[in-house]
Amino acid sequence: MENLAAKYTHIPGWGIDADPKNDPTYPMKHRTDEEQKGYTWERPAQQPEDIEILRSIERPNVSAVFGTSVPPQGLSGQIRRFAFRYSESSYGHWLPLLVADRVNVVEGILDDFKRGHVPNIFAEKGMKADWKYNQKALVQTVVVGALITTAVVVLFRNRKNALS
């Protein structure tokens, strides 16, 4: 263990909490287990709930404040509602939320087109910086995306021809 600690001593602040005598809460905090009593403080005023709020099944109430800028809507909203049926410790909660984020990106692009705005995906995804600092990864991403798109198009064409 000592060898491992010596290996990282060049990092500023490394091991600062290793010495129990250097506990930043001692001697100011006197441990009385008072915090185990639950809500012992006055709860802040509740933010009004004027939009749909998705809440964890593990929480009996909503937190005092929450985001309202993007309420769940469309297909991504349906996926999010599905995800919140499951516990936060479950893949059934987190994986659908990841999918919903990706679906929401596509919904946003389609919404831009619907409003007559052509999105500059190259700039919005930071590809200029990638081109400048990480060309190899950018080219790899573009090639993989093109291959996947081609495979999907070919798959759908083959299905269409097979059904005809």
C-alpha positions as CSV (number, residue, x, y, z in Angstrom):
1,M,0.0,0.0,0.0
2,E,2.8,2.4,0.9
3,N,4.4,1.8,-2.6
4,L,1.1,2.8,-4.2
5,A,0.9,6.0,-2.1
6,A,4.5,6.9,-3.1
7,K,3.6,6.4,-6.7
8,Y,1.1,9.3,-6.6
9,T,2.8,11.8,-4.3
10,H,3.6,14.0,-7.3
11,I,-0.2,14.8,-7.6
12,P,-1.0,18.0,-5.6
13,G,-3.4,17.1,-2.7
14,W,-3.0,13.3,-3.1
15,G,-3.7,11.5,0.1
16,I,-4.8,14.6,2.0
17,D,-7.6,12.7,3.6
18,A,-5.5,9.6,4.4
19,D,-4.8,10.7,8.0
20,P,-7.9,10.4,10.2
21,K,-6.5,13.2,12.4
22,N,-6.8,15.5,9.4
23,D,-10.6,15.1,9.1
24,P,-11.8,18.5,8.0
25,T,-15.0,18.1,10.2
26,Y,-13.1,17.4,13.4
27,P,-13.3,18.9,16.0
28,M,-16.1,21.2,14.8
29,K,-18.6,18.4,14.2
30,H,-19.7,16.5,17.3
31,R,-21.2,13.3,16.1
32,T,-24.6,12.9,17.9
33,D,-26.5,11.1,15.1
34,E,-29.1,13.9,15.1
35,E,-29.2,13.7,11.3
36,Q,-30.8,10.3,11.5
37,K,-34.1,11.8,12.7
38,G,-35.2,12.7,9.2
39,Y,-36.7,16.1,8.3
40,T,-35.6,18.3,11.2
41,W,-35.5,21.4,9.2
42,E,-38.2,23.5,7.7
43,R,-38.8,22.5,4.1
44,P,-38.5,25.3,1.5
45,A,-41.6,26.6,-0.3
46,Q,-42.6,24.1,-3.0
47,Q,-42.1,25.3,-6.6
48,P,-45.5,25.2,-8.4
49,E,-46.1,22.1,-10.5
50,D,-47.6,23.6,-13.7
51,I,-46.2,21.0,-16.1
52,E,-45.7,17.3,-16.1
53,I,-42.9,16.2,-13.8
54,L,-41.5,12.8,-13.9
55,R,-40.5,11.6,-10.5
56,S,-38.6,8.6,-9.1
57,I,-40.7,5.8,-7.6
58,E,-38.3,6.0,-4.7
59,R,-39.2,9.5,-3.7
60,P,-42.5,10.2,-1.9
61,N,-42.6,13.8,-3.1
62,V,-41.0,16.1,-5.6
63,S,-37.9,18.0,-4.7
64,A,-38.3,21.6,-3.7
65,V,-37.1,22.8,-7.1
66,F,-36.9,21.1,-10.5
67,G,-36.3,21.9,-14.2
68,T,-39.3,23.0,-16.3
69,S,-37.6,24.1,-19.5
70,V,-38.1,20.8,-21.4
71,P,-41.2,18.9,-20.3
72,P,-41.5,15.3,-21.6
73,Q,-43.2,15.3,-25.1
74,G,-43.3,13.2,-28.2
75,L,-41.7,9.8,-28.5
76,S,-38.8,10.7,-26.2
77,G,-41.4,11.8,-23.6
78,Q,-43.1,8.4,-23.8
79,I,-39.8,6.6,-23.4
80,R,-39.0,8.8,-20.3
81,R,-42.4,8.0,-18.8
82,F,-41.7,4.3,-19.3
83,A,-38.3,4.6,-17.7
84,F,-39.7,6.2,-14.6
85,R,-41.8,3.1,-13.9
86,Y,-38.6,1.4,-12.7
87,S,-36.2,1.9,-9.8
88,E,-33.2,4.1,-10.3
89,S,-31.0,1.1,-9.5
90,S,-32.4,-0.7,-12.6
91,Y,-31.2,-0.8,-16.2
92,G,-34.9,-0.5,-17.0
93,H,-34.6,3.1,-15.7
94,W,-31.3,4.3,-17.1
95,L,-31.1,2.7,-20.5
96,P,-34.4,4.0,-21.7
97,L,-33.4,7.5,-20.5
98,L,-30.2,7.2,-22.6
99,V,-32.3,6.2,-25.6
100,A,-34.8,9.0,-24.9
101,D,-32.0,11.5,-25.0
102,R,-30.9,10.3,-28.5
103,V,-34.5,10.2,-29.7
104,N,-34.9,13.8,-28.4
105,V,-31.9,14.9,-30.5
106,V,-33.6,13.6,-33.7
107,E,-36.9,15.2,-32.6
108,G,-35.1,18.5,-32.3
109,I,-33.6,18.2,-35.8
110,L,-37.0,17.3,-37.3
111,D,-38.6,20.2,-35.4
112,D,-36.0,22.6,-36.8
113,F,-36.8,21.4,-40.4
114,K,-40.5,21.8,-39.6
115,R,-39.9,25.4,-38.7
116,G,-38.0,26.0,-41.9
117,H,-34.5,26.1,-40.2
118,V,-31.8,23.9,-41.5
119,P,-29.6,23.0,-38.5
120,N,-25.8,23.3,-38.8
121,I,-25.1,19.9,-37.3
122,F,-21.4,20.2,-38.1
123,A,-21.1,23.3,-35.9
124,E,-23.5,22.2,-33.2
125,K,-21.7,18.9,-32.6
126,G,-18.3,20.7,-32.3
127,M,-16.9,19.0,-35.4
128,K,-14.7,22.1,-36.2
129,A,-12.8,21.5,-33.0
130,D,-12.7,17.8,-33.7
131,W,-11.3,18.5,-37.1
132,K,-8.6,20.7,-35.6
133,Y,-7.6,18.6,-32.6
134,N,-8.8,15.1,-33.2
135,Q,-9.1,14.4,-36.9
136,K,-8.7,10.6,-36.6
137,A,-11.6,10.2,-34.3
138,L,-13.8,12.5,-36.4
139,V,-13.1,10.6,-39.6
140,Q,-13.7,7.3,-37.7
141,T,-17.0,8.6,-36.4
142,V,-18.1,9.8,-39.9
143,V,-17.1,6.5,-41.5
144,V,-18.9,4.4,-38.9
145,G,-22.0,6.7,-39.2
146,A,-21.9,6.3,-43.0
147,L,-21.6,2.6,-42.8
148,I,-24.5,2.3,-40.4
149,T,-26.7,4.6,-42.5
150,T,-25.8,2.6,-45.6
151,A,-26.6,-0.7,-43.8
152,V,-30.0,0.6,-42.7
153,V,-30.9,1.8,-46.2
154,V,-29.8,-1.5,-47.8
155,L,-31.8,-3.4,-45.1
156,F,-35.0,-1.4,-45.7
157,R,-34.6,-1.7,-49.5
158,N,-34.1,-5.5,-49.3
159,R,-37.2,-5.8,-47.1
160,K,-39.2,-3.6,-49.5
161,N,-38.1,-5.7,-52.4
162,A,-38.9,-9.0,-50.5
163,L,-42.4,-7.8,-49.7
164,S,-43.2,-6.8,-53.3
